[in-house]
Amino acid sequence: MGKYQLDYKGLKAVSKYHEKLKPEKFDKKQQLEKIRTEYLEKKQKQKDKPSE
């Protein structure tokens, strides 16, 4: 083994550490679904409001 090579246990620890630091992947479909549901809720509230 070289000076800076890690064994299997060390490699797992390093990859786990980097997984925590990695920013969350941006999910476009999930974002669009969230915006859509917010819009529909807002539209429903506006629709209910004038009928009073």
Secondary structure as GFF3:
##gff-version 3
##sequence-region A 1 52
A	DSSP	alpha_helix	8	21	.	.	.	ID=ss1
A	DSSP	alpha_helix	28	48	.	.	.	ID=ss2
###
